[in-house]
Amino acid sequence: MPSLLLACALTVALLPASPLGAQSSGVIRGRVIATADSTPLAGIHVRVAGSAVGVLTDRLGQYRLVIPGGSVPLMFFGMGYQAWQTTVTVPARDSLTVNAALSTVSVVLPSTLVVTTASRSPERIVDAPAAVAVADAIRLADASVTGQLPQVLASMPGVFAPQNGINDFNVGARGFNSFLTRRVLVLQDGRDLAIPTLSAQEWSAMSLPLEALGRAEFVRGPGSALYGANAFSGVLNIISPAPRDARGSMLAVGGGELGTLRADVQHASASDNGRWGWRLNAGYNQSDSWDASRTQPGALAREYAAAIDTSRYTIAAPLPGFEVRPLIGQTKSGAPGLPGVTTGTPDPMSSAYGSARLDYYRENGAVLTAEAGTAEIRNQVFMTGAGRSQIASALRPWGRVALDAQGYNLMAYYSGRRSGDQWSLASGLPQLDDDDIWHVEGQLNRPFAGTRGSWVAGASLRSVSIDSKGTFLSAADDDRRDSYAALFGQLRYKLAPTWELLGAARYDGSNLYTAQWSPKAALVWSPTTSQRVRLTWNQAFQTPNPVERFLEQPAGAPLDLNALEQGLRLSPLGPALGGVPNGTLFTNSAAVPVLAIGNRNLAVEKVRSAELGYKGPLGGKGFVTVDAYYSTLTNFVTNLMAGANPLYAPWTAPSAVPEAARSALQSAALGVLGPGLTRLPNGGSAYVLSLGNAGRATEWGGELSVGYPLSSRLTLEANAAYFRASVQRNTFVVGDTLLANTPTHMGNVTLTYRAPGGTDASVTTRLVESYAWRSGFYNGRVPARQVIDVVAGHQLSPRVRLQLVATNLLDQRRYEAFGASVIGRRVLGRATYTW
């Protein structure tokens, strides 16, 4: 696969220029102001109409856009302002100034904002055949000092992102959340950001600050028809700007509560002839956390006493009821494996990161990109269904080459993970992890029948290698390499001026699972140019991760079954044991291993979903989106439990036991220990916890989102989500319990103020109803929460900006998933200098 990546890179570099638009580039720059009072407007979209080429104005209303020379339609738009479009002639190898003044007449955001994720091609957000929300560069910059992208996502309609700790979040949509959730596929410029072993996100390991990410598009609902595995409930696509569209240098320093320190430096520029662009960045972030050691019985209940009424709700940690390892930086009294008092202060969490990008801008408008980066994280704590783990250190290197051209794009990337020391706090066992992903992908986009239709077709290949160094994967399956291949396509066609039909499908194959077809169909009605009603049907799948397939490690201390054996020998079954040496009924009855073992035969989970959606204007100035869905989910992966894996059948008596007594002896032993008592492939007795596939559930709900400019300076945004689920208990393994881990009601209200001169503020209130949580061994109630987040900023001078950010301003002490840490307030300040 590395040689395939190199070949792809060379192919990209040597591709001939397309004859389309083969002219030199020029520069458009200017300033956007409000018609009423001439104040500069920040966050206004400046875009080549009908394309994804564009930028946002900065906080001084300024913009700079590099595009191929010639005549182009240029559009200016933003929420609360009347869009303005003009056709300009861009001089080749020269610049042109185009200023704009926008009036506050009608909002056009839903009909003009361009997104690319829903259809893998540029389209107006109102035309996207899916539920889509966008966080733009200004919103991302407002949260940059926190380093917490999921905090931004949590304010989107229908997105549920319970926080486990400072940097650990469970980002999901439309129900059935969990620790290490992977139902939302997360991409950054086409790169899958998930950790291969867990298929989950490591949010602290991003190598760009939030303001450099550009924009984040979140598509809710199944997306496997275009994106494949794990686009189960949605796709988050982070799209960073080209260096030529983000010129300038930045130095930012910040800090505040929890001993937070953060520094970022970035430089982006382009050559005088406009052919080359480059970006460099580096940063460091350090913070204490709300995590506390739980090395004594009752520690979880004491920690949660500030968050919930512990006299009403039972707070019980999984057996044995305590963690055997303290947080890094602390020490525990007593013998290893036993409870003890923790002393000392936990070491702070930190991340150091950097990246570099080089673009070559061809005369035809195509962009050739080569970039690489890395992030090193230390002391991060993350939550799993089996307990908390802590990463002493881990390195996340990556690299990408891509060609983005009119009508096609090619991409290849590498992503790796190199863990240093990493431990399970619950068991004390090490968890080493060296992973590599090599991926190549190509896509074509073409219109047909004039402007009535278009098609997308593409293919991808991926190779993934995983090595746990013998710490948690079975010896036979460790240090492994798996392969994946996919073909996908989409066809859309206007049946009439107001009706459009869309169909898509994807074929995914791998050595790990049976080949999967993921279809999609949509019918879109356009009663007006700014209104859309859509009916869609999707099918998607989620793959078991390698840990679920190939796990093998102790799940507890060995069982001493000598007493059980002696009791059986003294029972009426005793004579049947005459040929079995004493102490060997259960192989080594004094020490029967207790093991957690994966299931290599796990099948994929599936979802089929129907959606009805509406997008349109509200009251002449605002916008509204309404989405309703009904989904059927099948073939869940069970919790780690006894009797779930058919490969580990109930224990059988030794061959020396006479046939007539075998059944009675087996029933007696299993009656005491249950289906977990089994025999390993080598014939030895063991108590095994494993996984299987089972279950069927339905979910239904709705999402409402509105945005309305109250004045030229004040904007109101609000959203609400309703969710219900029904689990068919008789389709699950006996003893398994599945919960949706999602509140019935939740919502957000954001009020944003932007004044002349770069002064702005926003207040977000997040309301979440209480709900039950079950993930792995953790089962309990999560309290309701009402959280207020505040962002305030002031442009002290054209180059200096000051900012204050408060998350959970009122310090409401709540845990957001049962087993996670109690989350408190965090107030941070930041100063940014740009030149």
BELPEJO-V701708 format. One record per residue. N is the residue number from 0. RES is the residue in three letters. PSI is psi in degrees with one decimal (* if undefined). OMEGA is omega in whole degrees, 0 to 359 (NA if undefined). Layout:
# BELPEJO-V701708
n = {N/N}
res = {RES/RES}
psi = {PSI/PSI}
omega = {OMEGA/OMEGA}
This chain:
# BELPEJO-V701708
n = {0/1/2/3/4/5/6/7/8/9/10/11/12/13/14/15/16/17/18/19/20/21/22/23/24/25/26/27/28/29/30/31/32/33/34/35/36/37/38/39/40/41/42/43/44/45/46/47/48/49/50/51/52/53/54/55/56/57/58/59/60/61/62/63/64/65/66/67/68/69/70/71/72/73/74/75/76/77/78/79/80/81/82/83/84/85/86/87/88/89/90/91/92/93/94/95/96/97/98/99/100/101/102/103/104/105/106/107/108/109/110/111/112/113/114/115/116/117/118/119/120/121/122/123/124/125/126/127/128/129/130/131/132/133/134/135/136/137/138/139/140/141/142/143/144/145/146/147/148/149/150/151/152/153/154/155/156/157/158/159/160/161/162/163/164/165/166/167/168/169/170/171/172/173/174/175/176/177/178/179/180/181/182/183/184/185/186/187/188/189/190/191/192/193/194/195/196/197/198/199/200/201/202/203/204/205/206/207/208/209/210/211/212/213/214/215/216/217/218/219/220/221/222/223/224/225/226/227/228/229/230/231/232/233/234/235/236/237/238/239/240/241/242/243/244/245/246/247/248/249/250/251/252/253/254/255/256/257/258/259/260/261/262/263/264/265/266/267/268/269/270/271/272/273/274/275/276/277/278/279/280/281/282/283/284/285/286/287/288/289/290/291/292/293/294/295/296/297/298/299/300/301/302/303/304/305/306/307/308/309/310/311/312/313/314/315/316/317/318/319/320/321/322/323/324/325/326/327/328/329/330/331/332/333/334/335/336/337/338/339/340/341/342/343/344/345/346/347/348/349/350/351/352/353/354/355/356/357/358/359/360/361/362/363/364/365/366/367/368/369/370/371/372/373/374/375/376/377/378/379/380/381/382/383/384/385/386/387/388/389/390/391/392/393/394/395/396/397/398/399/400/401/402/403/404/405/406/407/408/409/410/411/412/413/414/415/416/417/418/419/420/421/422/423/424/425/426/427/428/429/430/431/432/433/434/435/436/437/438/439/440/441/442/443/444/445/446/447/448/449/450/451/452/453/454/455/456/457/458/459/460/461/462/463/464/465/466/467/468/469/470/471/472/473/474/475/476/477/478/479/480/481/482/483/484/485/486/487/488/489/490/491/492/493/494/495/496/497/498/499/500/501/502/503/504/505/506/507/508/509/510/511/512/513/514/515/516/517/518/519/520/521/522/523/524/525/526/527/528/529/530/531/532/533/534/535/536/537/538/539/540/541/542/543/544/545/546/547/548/549/550/551/552/553/554/555/556/557/558/559/560/561/562/563/564/565/566/567/568/569/570/571/572/573/574/575/576/577/578/579/580/581/582/583/584/585/586/587/588/589/590/591/592/593/594/595/596/597/598/599/600/601/602/603/604/605/606/607/608/609/610/611/612/613/614/615/616/617/618/619/620/621/622/623/624/625/626/627/628/629/630/631/632/633/634/635/636/637/638/639/640/641/642/643/644/645/646/647/648/649/650/651/652/653/654/655/656/657/658/659/660/661/662/663/664/665/666/667/668/669/670/671/672/673/674/675/676/677/678/679/680/681/682/683/684/685/686/687/688/689/690/691/692/693/694/695/696/697/698/699/700/701/702/703/704/705/706/707/708/709/710/711/712/713/714/715/716/717/718/719/720/721/722/723/724/725/726/727/728/729/730/731/732/733/734/735/736/737/738/739/740/741/742/743/744/745/746/747/748/749/750/751/752/753/754/755/756/757/758/759/760/761/762/763/764/765/766/767/768/769/770/771/772/773/774/775/776/777/778/779/780/781/782/783/784/785/786/787/788/789/790/791/792/793/794/795/796/797/798/799/800/801/802/803/804/805/806/807/808/809/810/811/812/813/814/815/816/817/818/819/820/821/822/823/824/825/826/827/828/829/830/831/832/833/834}
res = {MET/PRO/SER/LEU/LEU/LEU/ALA/CYS/ALA/LEU/THR/VAL/ALA/LEU/LEU/PRO/ALA/SER/PRO/LEU/GLY/ALA/GLN/SER/SER/GLY/VAL/ILE/ARG/GLY/ARG/VAL/ILE/ALA/THR/ALA/ASP/SER/THR/PRO/LEU/ALA/GLY/ILE/HIS/VAL/ARG/VAL/ALA/GLY/SER/ALA/VAL/GLY/VAL/LEU/THR/ASP/ARG/LEU/GLY/GLN/TYR/ARG/LEU/VAL/ILE/PRO/GLY/GLY/SER/VAL/PRO/LEU/MET/PHE/PHE/GLY/MET/GLY/TYR/GLN/ALA/TRP/GLN/THR/THR/VAL/THR/VAL/PRO/ALA/ARG/ASP/SER/LEU/THR/VAL/ASN/ALA/ALA/LEU/SER/THR/VAL/SER/VAL/VAL/LEU/PRO/SER/THR/LEU/VAL/VAL/THR/THR/ALA/SER/ARG/SER/PRO/GLU/ARG/ILE/VAL/ASP/ALA/PRO/ALA/ALA/VAL/ALA/VAL/ALA/ASP/ALA/ILE/ARG/LEU/ALA/ASP/ALA/SER/VAL/THR/GLY/GLN/LEU/PRO/GLN/VAL/LEU/ALA/SER/MET/PRO/GLY/VAL/PHE/ALA/PRO/GLN/ASN/GLY/ILE/ASN/ASP/PHE/ASN/VAL/GLY/ALA/ARG/GLY/PHE/ASN/SER/PHE/LEU/THR/ARG/ARG/VAL/LEU/VAL/LEU/GLN/ASP/GLY/ARG/ASP/LEU/ALA/ILE/PRO/THR/LEU/SER/ALA/GLN/GLU/TRP/SER/ALA/MET/SER/LEU/PRO/LEU/GLU/ALA/LEU/GLY/ARG/ALA/GLU/PHE/VAL/ARG/GLY/PRO/GLY/SER/ALA/LEU/TYR/GLY/ALA/ASN/ALA/PHE/SER/GLY/VAL/LEU/ASN/ILE/ILE/SER/PRO/ALA/PRO/ARG/ASP/ALA/ARG/GLY/SER/MET/LEU/ALA/VAL/GLY/GLY/GLY/GLU/LEU/GLY/THR/LEU/ARG/ALA/ASP/VAL/GLN/HIS/ALA/SER/ALA/SER/ASP/ASN/GLY/ARG/TRP/GLY/TRP/ARG/LEU/ASN/ALA/GLY/TYR/ASN/GLN/SER/ASP/SER/TRP/ASP/ALA/SER/ARG/THR/GLN/PRO/GLY/ALA/LEU/ALA/ARG/GLU/TYR/ALA/ALA/ALA/ILE/ASP/THR/SER/ARG/TYR/THR/ILE/ALA/ALA/PRO/LEU/PRO/GLY/PHE/GLU/VAL/ARG/PRO/LEU/ILE/GLY/GLN/THR/LYS/SER/GLY/ALA/PRO/GLY/LEU/PRO/GLY/VAL/THR/THR/GLY/THR/PRO/ASP/PRO/MET/SER/SER/ALA/TYR/GLY/SER/ALA/ARG/LEU/ASP/TYR/TYR/ARG/GLU/ASN/GLY/ALA/VAL/LEU/THR/ALA/GLU/ALA/GLY/THR/ALA/GLU/ILE/ARG/ASN/GLN/VAL/PHE/MET/THR/GLY/ALA/GLY/ARG/SER/GLN/ILE/ALA/SER/ALA/LEU/ARG/PRO/TRP/GLY/ARG/VAL/ALA/LEU/ASP/ALA/GLN/GLY/TYR/ASN/LEU/MET/ALA/TYR/TYR/SER/GLY/ARG/ARG/SER/GLY/ASP/GLN/TRP/SER/LEU/ALA/SER/GLY/LEU/PRO/GLN/LEU/ASP/ASP/ASP/ASP/ILE/TRP/HIS/VAL/GLU/GLY/GLN/LEU/ASN/ARG/PRO/PHE/ALA/GLY/THR/ARG/GLY/SER/TRP/VAL/ALA/GLY/ALA/SER/LEU/ARG/SER/VAL/SER/ILE/ASP/SER/LYS/GLY/THR/PHE/LEU/SER/ALA/ALA/ASP/ASP/ASP/ARG/ARG/ASP/SER/TYR/ALA/ALA/LEU/PHE/GLY/GLN/LEU/ARG/TYR/LYS/LEU/ALA/PRO/THR/TRP/GLU/LEU/LEU/GLY/ALA/ALA/ARG/TYR/ASP/GLY/SER/ASN/LEU/TYR/THR/ALA/GLN/TRP/SER/PRO/LYS/ALA/ALA/LEU/VAL/TRP/SER/PRO/THR/THR/SER/GLN/ARG/VAL/ARG/LEU/THR/TRP/ASN/GLN/ALA/PHE/GLN/THR/PRO/ASN/PRO/VAL/GLU/ARG/PHE/LEU/GLU/GLN/PRO/ALA/GLY/ALA/PRO/LEU/ASP/LEU/ASN/ALA/LEU/GLU/GLN/GLY/LEU/ARG/LEU/SER/PRO/LEU/GLY/PRO/ALA/LEU/GLY/GLY/VAL/PRO/ASN/GLY/THR/LEU/PHE/THR/ASN/SER/ALA/ALA/VAL/PRO/VAL/LEU/ALA/ILE/GLY/ASN/ARG/ASN/LEU/ALA/VAL/GLU/LYS/VAL/ARG/SER/ALA/GLU/LEU/GLY/TYR/LYS/GLY/PRO/LEU/GLY/GLY/LYS/GLY/PHE/VAL/THR/VAL/ASP/ALA/TYR/TYR/SER/THR/LEU/THR/ASN/PHE/VAL/THR/ASN/LEU/MET/ALA/GLY/ALA/ASN/PRO/LEU/TYR/ALA/PRO/TRP/THR/ALA/PRO/SER/ALA/VAL/PRO/GLU/ALA/ALA/ARG/SER/ALA/LEU/GLN/SER/ALA/ALA/LEU/GLY/VAL/LEU/GLY/PRO/GLY/LEU/THR/ARG/LEU/PRO/ASN/GLY/GLY/SER/ALA/TYR/VAL/LEU/SER/LEU/GLY/ASN/ALA/GLY/ARG/ALA/THR/GLU/TRP/GLY/GLY/GLU/LEU/SER/VAL/GLY/TYR/PRO/LEU/SER/SER/ARG/LEU/THR/LEU/GLU/ALA/ASN/ALA/ALA/TYR/PHE/ARG/ALA/SER/VAL/GLN/ARG/ASN/THR/PHE/VAL/VAL/GLY/ASP/THR/LEU/LEU/ALA/ASN/THR/PRO/THR/HIS/MET/GLY/ASN/VAL/THR/LEU/THR/TYR/ARG/ALA/PRO/GLY/GLY/THR/ASP/ALA/SER/VAL/THR/THR/ARG/LEU/VAL/GLU/SER/TYR/ALA/TRP/ARG/SER/GLY/PHE/TYR/ASN/GLY/ARG/VAL/PRO/ALA/ARG/GLN/VAL/ILE/ASP/VAL/VAL/ALA/GLY/HIS/GLN/LEU/SER/PRO/ARG/VAL/ARG/LEU/GLN/LEU/VAL/ALA/THR/ASN/LEU/LEU/ASP/GLN/ARG/ARG/TYR/GLU/ALA/PHE/GLY/ALA/SER/VAL/ILE/GLY/ARG/ARG/VAL/LEU/GLY/ARG/ALA/THR/TYR/THR/TRP}
psi = {-38.5/-38.3/-33.5/-39.2/-43.7/-42.1/-40.1/-43.4/-42.1/-38.6/-44.6/-45.1/-30.9/0.5/137.5/155.3/138.3/145.1/-12.7/123.0/36.8/77.4/165.3/156.3/157.3/176.3/131.4/128.6/162.4/-165.8/142.0/128.5/167.4/136.1/-38.3/-44.8/8.9/20.1/145.7/143.1/119.7/150.8/17.8/134.3/127.8/114.0/145.7/118.6/134.6/10.0/176.8/7.8/117.3/173.9/171.9/146.0/148.7/-172.5/-9.9/9.6/9.0/153.7/162.9/127.1/128.0/121.9/162.2/143.5/157.0/-174.0/126.1/143.8/121.2/129.0/139.1/127.3/157.3/158.2/128.2/-0.7/143.1/127.9/147.0/131.7/139.6/151.7/126.4/154.8/112.7/121.4/135.3/133.8/32.5/-177.7/159.1/136.5/124.5/106.4/158.8/145.5/122.1/140.5/153.6/78.0/-61.3/146.2/142.2/13.8/-47.1/-26.3/-5.3/-26.7/130.9/131.7/164.4/-13.1/-41.1/-34.9/7.5/29.5/155.3/137.1/155.1/144.5/-30.8/-24.1/-13.5/127.9/49.8/169.7/113.9/136.7/149.2/133.6/117.6/-178.9/-36.2/-41.9/-38.8/-40.6/-35.2/-29.3/5.0/-35.9/-25.5/-27.0/17.0/86.2/-40.6/-26.2/-35.5/-43.8/-33.1/-19.5/0.0/152.5/133.0/0.6/129.4/117.9/68.6/140.2/129.1/-31.0/-165.0/-49.8/11.6/116.2/155.9/85.0/120.9/178.5/140.2/43.6/169.7/53.6/170.4/169.9/145.3/36.3/144.6/27.0/-9.4/121.9/127.4/121.1/144.2/110.0/39.5/-12.1/130.9/120.3/-1.0/150.9/123.9/-39.6/-33.7/-14.1/21.5/173.7/148.4/82.8/-24.1/-4.8/19.4/142.5/13.6/142.9/159.8/-38.0/-17.7/-3.6/-20.9/-83.1/157.5/120.4/127.0/113.2/118.5/143.3/162.3/138.1/16.5/-20.1/-27.2/-23.5/-8.5/-149.5/140.3/2.9/56.6/-46.5/-1.1/173.9/126.1/119.3/114.6/124.7/108.8/149.4/156.2/147.1/-36.0/-20.7/2.0/39.8/147.9/173.9/152.0/137.4/123.1/134.8/143.7/173.2/-178.8/-142.0/159.9/27.8/30.6/132.3/135.3/137.5/136.5/141.6/138.7/144.4/131.5/138.9/-179.1/155.6/160.7/-33.4/1.4/9.2/-28.8/142.7/148.0/154.3/136.3/140.6/154.0/151.3/164.3/138.3/135.5/140.4/146.5/-178.4/176.6/-2.3/140.3/145.1/145.6/55.7/8.0/146.7/138.2/1.5/-39.8/-41.5/-40.5/-38.8/-37.2/-5.9/-28.6/-9.1/-23.1/157.4/98.2/-11.6/-19.7/-37.1/133.9/128.4/103.1/123.9/152.7/152.2/140.1/8.9/2.9/162.7/145.5/-8.6/132.5/171.0/152.7/131.8/-15.7/162.8/151.7/136.2/163.3/177.1/153.1/139.2/-7.4/158.1/156.8/166.3/135.5/135.0/161.6/177.6/132.3/142.3/146.2/153.3/149.3/158.6/134.9/134.5/163.0/160.5/163.9/141.3/138.1/125.4/144.3/120.4/113.2/161.1/-25.8/4.9/-7.4/151.9/122.6/124.4/137.2/127.1/159.0/158.5/177.9/161.5/138.2/123.0/148.5/138.9/19.5/140.4/132.2/152.5/134.9/168.6/-19.2/-0.6/178.3/150.0/155.7/136.2/111.8/-41.4/148.7/144.4/135.2/79.0/154.0/162.0/152.4/139.2/143.5/152.1/118.4/112.1/170.0/114.6/-11.6/159.5/149.2/146.1/145.8/141.4/159.5/139.9/133.7/167.4/128.6/106.5/139.5/-139.1/136.6/132.1/152.0/121.3/-26.9/-43.4/-19.3/1.1/147.5/154.8/77.4/154.9/108.2/117.6/152.8/136.1/130.1/127.0/135.2/147.6/143.3/151.9/142.0/141.8/127.4/143.5/162.0/164.2/48.6/-119.1/9.3/-26.7/164.2/155.9/152.9/135.3/143.6/172.8/156.4/154.0/142.5/141.8/131.7/125.8/141.2/134.8/113.3/7.6/31.3/13.6/-31.7/-12.0/151.2/151.3/-35.9/-21.7/-2.4/166.9/58.2/162.1/128.6/152.0/152.7/145.2/150.0/148.6/137.5/157.8/158.4/141.3/129.5/142.8/135.6/109.9/-30.9/170.0/-27.2/5.3/133.0/139.0/138.4/138.7/142.7/156.4/153.2/140.8/123.6/129.0/150.6/158.7/-7.1/-19.4/160.8/140.8/140.8/135.0/132.4/100.0/163.2/143.5/145.6/144.0/124.6/129.3/133.9/86.9/-31.2/175.8/-19.6/11.6/141.6/138.0/128.2/146.3/121.8/154.4/132.0/152.6/136.5/168.7/155.3/132.5/145.4/142.9/165.6/-31.6/-42.9/-30.6/-42.6/11.4/140.8/107.8/162.7/140.0/7.2/179.1/148.3/148.8/135.6/103.4/18.1/-42.1/-39.8/-42.3/-45.0/-36.7/-39.4/-35.5/-28.7/-7.4/176.5/-16.2/-6.6/-46.0/-29.5/-14.5/9.9/-31.5/1.8/116.3/143.4/133.5/4.3/8.9/-40.4/44.7/-78.5/88.8/-24.4/-15.8/75.3/119.0/143.2/116.8/144.7/119.3/134.1/179.8/103.5/-16.1/12.3/138.9/171.0/152.0/147.9/151.6/139.2/130.2/136.7/138.1/147.3/125.6/154.5/139.3/135.8/177.1/161.3/115.2/25.4/-19.8/-29.5/-170.6/158.5/142.3/139.8/129.4/133.1/147.5/154.8/124.4/148.8/126.0/135.9/161.0/42.8/150.1/127.1/169.2/163.1/114.6/166.8/138.1/4.9/-27.8/115.0/-14.7/-20.7/83.2/162.0/148.3/143.1/149.8/154.1/154.5/-21.9/-12.7/129.2/146.8/-37.9/-25.2/-5.9/-46.9/-44.1/-39.8/-43.5/-42.0/-39.1/-45.1/-44.6/-26.1/-27.8/-44.3/-14.7/-174.4/-6.9/-23.2/121.7/-172.5/138.5/167.0/-27.4/1.9/-11.6/148.5/146.8/158.4/115.6/130.5/128.9/-165.6/161.1/-177.0/136.9/162.5/152.4/137.9/155.9/149.4/149.2/155.1/-174.2/157.5/132.5/133.0/133.7/149.2/134.3/125.1/113.9/-26.6/-175.6/-15.7/-17.6/127.5/137.7/130.5/137.4/148.6/156.3/150.3/140.9/134.6/135.6/153.2/150.8/124.1/126.2/94.7/-32.6/-5.7/0.6/163.0/138.6/127.8/-15.4/140.6/122.8/129.0/154.7/-19.1/40.6/135.9/152.4/-39.7/138.7/158.6/169.4/145.2/125.0/128.7/122.0/132.6/126.9/118.5/164.5/148.9/3.9/20.7/128.9/161.1/152.1/146.6/124.8/127.6/124.7/123.3/124.2/127.1/155.1/149.6/161.6/146.8/131.3/116.4/115.0/-127.4/-0.1/127.0/114.2/-176.7/139.2/127.5/157.6/156.1/149.6/95.8/137.2/124.1/141.3/137.9/131.2/138.5/154.5/131.5/96.9/-34.4/173.5/-21.2/-13.5/129.2/136.4/145.7/145.3/131.0/131.3/120.2/136.9/56.0/-40.4/5.7/46.0/115.5/110.6/145.3/146.5/-6.6/138.2/121.8/-18.6/172.8/156.6/126.0/131.7/-162.3/152.9/114.6/126.0/148.2/158.5/142.6/132.9/131.4/124.4/147.7/*}
omega = {175/179/177/177/179/179/178/180/179/178/178/184/187/181/179/179/175/178/181/174/185/175/183/182/174/184/170/177/179/184/180/182/175/181/188/187/177/178/179/182/178/175/176/178/173/192/170/187/178/181/176/181/180/180/172/172/179/185/174/178/185/177/176/186/178/181/178/180/181/182/180/173/184/183/176/181/177/184/180/183/176/179/177/180/178/176/182/175/183/180/177/178/178/183/181/178/177/176/181/174/184/179/181/182/181/180/181/183/182/185/184/180/183/176/182/191/187/183/184/176/183/176/175/183/179/179/184/182/183/174/187/171/185/168/184/186/181/178/177/179/180/182/190/183/178/186/188/176/180/176/176/181/185/179/178/180/174/181/181/187/178/185/178/183/183/186/184/182/175/186/180/177/172/164/178/175/178/168/181/181/179/181/175/177/182/181/170/184/177/180/174/186/185/171/185/184/185/184/181/187/173/192/182/187/177/186/174/172/187/183/179/183/178/177/179/178/181/176/180/181/182/183/184/181/177/188/173/188/172/167/192/181/180/178/172/183/179/187/183/182/173/180/181/179/180/185/177/179/183/170/182/175/181/179/180/185/185/178/184/172/180/177/178/173/182/175/176/182/179/179/182/181/177/183/185/173/181/178/175/175/174/181/179/180/180/181/165/183/174/181/177/176/182/187/177/175/180/183/181/179/178/179/185/182/180/188/185/178/184/175/180/183/179/177/183/175/177/178/11/178/179/175/184/183/177/175/180/184/179/176/180/176/176/184/176/179/179/179/180/180/180/176/180/182/179/174/181/171/179/171/175/190/177/178/177/180/177/178/169/184/184/184/180/180/178/181/174/187/169/182/179/179/177/174/175/179/180/171/179/177/176/188/174/178/179/181/181/173/178/182/175/175/175/181/181/178/177/176/183/168/184/170/180/185/178/177/179/171/179/182/170/179/173/175/183/173/178/182/166/178/179/186/164/177/182/184/184/183/178/180/179/189/173/185/174/173/171/188/172/185/175/183/175/174/181/170/171/183/183/178/185/185/175/176/177/176/182/180/178/174/180/173/183/175/184/179/179/180/178/185/180/173/181/182/182/186/181/181/189/175/180/184/181/177/183/169/180/178/178/179/175/187/178/177/180/181/183/182/179/179/181/174/180/177/179/176/179/177/180/173/183/183/176/181/185/169/180/181/176/175/180/173/185/177/182/180/174/181/183/179/176/171/184/172/184/174/183/169/182/180/177/182/170/179/183/178/178/181/196/178/168/177/179/178/180/179/178/178/174/182/178/182/178/179/181/177/178/179/179/180/176/178/185/181/180/181/183/181/181/180/181/179/182/179/178/182/170/190/181/183/178/184/173/190/167/186/178/180/184/183/179/176/181/170/183/174/172/191/172/183/172/185/177/173/179/181/180/175/177/182/186/176/180/171/178/180/175/184/173/187/173/181/182/171/178/169/184/168/174/188/179/173/183/186/182/177/180/183/178/184/176/182/177/182/181/179/180/184/184/183/188/184/180/180/180/179/180/181/181/177/178/189/179/188/179/178/187/173/177/178/179/178/181/178/178/172/190/168/183/185/176/175/178/167/177/179/173/176/177/182/181/180/179/179/178/173/184/176/179/176/179/182/189/182/177/173/180/175/179/179/176/184/172/179/176/182/178/189/183/178/183/175/179/180/179/180/179/174/180/178/185/177/176/181/172/181/180/173/181/176/185/179/176/184/176/176/175/174/181/178/175/177/179/174/182/182/182/179/176/181/177/181/173/176/183/182/184/186/181/183/175/183/174/178/178/190/177/176/183/173/177/181/178/177/185/177/179/183/186/177/177/184/175/181/176/172/183/188/184/176/175/186/181/164/189/172/185/186/180/180/174/186/179/182/174/179/184/174/183/173/182/177/181/177/NA}
